[in-house]
């Protein structure tokens, strides 16, 4: 998540951090998903427009597909959905759209799953911290500040400067943990 602007009040910064913490667990919590996806899509469209990037119908649909569920999806799963909707069935159709979304900060590549997830904070500079449920593949983007600070401190102790990092933590979401216990 980006640092607040210099003119932002400390209260505004605290509010932004609280909002990020509240949004982080949405993949694992009951929420108004239509509202969540709609807000994220609107922010993504604004980010693309501000960057002069074109959110073509295929790119927009790929982002909508990724936003339909808080989980990572493989390129071929996205391609199957696109083909079923008449957008074409050649792999470059999906890969180009996914590449565009990642390059513009509208989606992330989740390497552990060799899949992609919609960015829940489009337009904000951040190094994603992913919490991945090993049972249902739900993916939540967790607040990054505490993890980045700990990583930077550990790296500094070794004389290393972190330029880019993606953290992926594998575990069980509350629903899958309860199902496994039952």
PyMOL commands that set and color helices and strands:
alter all, ss='L'
color gray80, all
select helices_A, chain A and resi 10-28+33-51+57-67+75-84+91-103+111-113+145-157+174-181
alter helices_A, ss='H'
color red, helices_A
select strands_A, chain A and resi 107-110+115-118+129-133+139-142+167-171
alter strands_A, ss='S'
color yellow, strands_A
deselect
rebuild
show_as cartoon
